[in-house]
Amino acid sequence: MNPSRFLPRRSANPQRGDCLLSYRMKKAIGTALAGSTMAAAAILAAPAANASYHEITSVVYWTGVDCITVRSPQYPNGHRLGFDTVCGGNSTVTYEAVSGEYVGADPMAFDQTRTVGCSVYVDGVLNYSDYAPDGDHHDVNCLRTLADDHFPHGVQGRSGPW
């Protein structure tokens, strides 16, 4: 490969407005831009036509403090997680998700938090829940990945009371 072929060429008459870039340089830049545009489109593309949307309802509730931090999916991109501060003792969020996206929430309780709990409903049916009464101090977490094989009262085949 000859690296000098990508160097700008001087035009025969710059005063005439001739372009200083060679045809090959323009083509290389155009190809690079087209490739990056296609990659960006693939990343931001909508789910496949056969993807099944599910209505998700995520509930978090607590006592002892007014506000807590919750780690949850950042829709419209359910593959990203973020942190939000919620106040008032409870928070309910409803949205749509497809298989492979995060659903639910992970409440980040403080030392002053007395009780904390969470629930995830998929298409109106309880899918998962967790609760820590006062003094329990276990890590309550209802953050899950939605799977096509979700079962009522369980996540990815797990079932039973929590």
C-alpha positions, 0 to 999 in steps of 0.5 A: 500500500502506498501511503502517499496516495492518500495525501492531498494533491495540489490543483493545477490552479487553486485560484480557479477553485480546484479542489485540493483533495484527490478523488481517492481521498474523497472516496476514502472519507466518504466510505468511512462516513458511510460505514460509521453511519451504518454502524450507528444505525445498527446500534439504534435500530428498533427491535426485530419485527418479530420481537414481542413487546411486554408491558412492564410495571416496576414498583419500589416502596420503602419507609424510614427516609423520604428519598432513595436512589434506584438503579433501573433501565434507562428507556427507550434503551433498555440495555442501559442502566442508570441511577434515579432518586425517587421520593415519597415512599413509593414509585411505580413506573410502567413501560414496554420492553422486549426480550434481552432488555433490563426490567425492574429496579434495584432500590439502593437503601440507606442506613436510615431506610427501615423497610424496602421492597420491590416488584416487577409485573410482566403483562399485568402478572407478578413476575418477581418481588423482594422485600426486607423488613426492618432489621433484615438488611439484605440487598433487595433487588428486582432488576432482571433481564426479560427473557422470552421464556418468562413464567408467571411468578418467576424469572427465567424458569425460577418460581416460588414465593420470595 
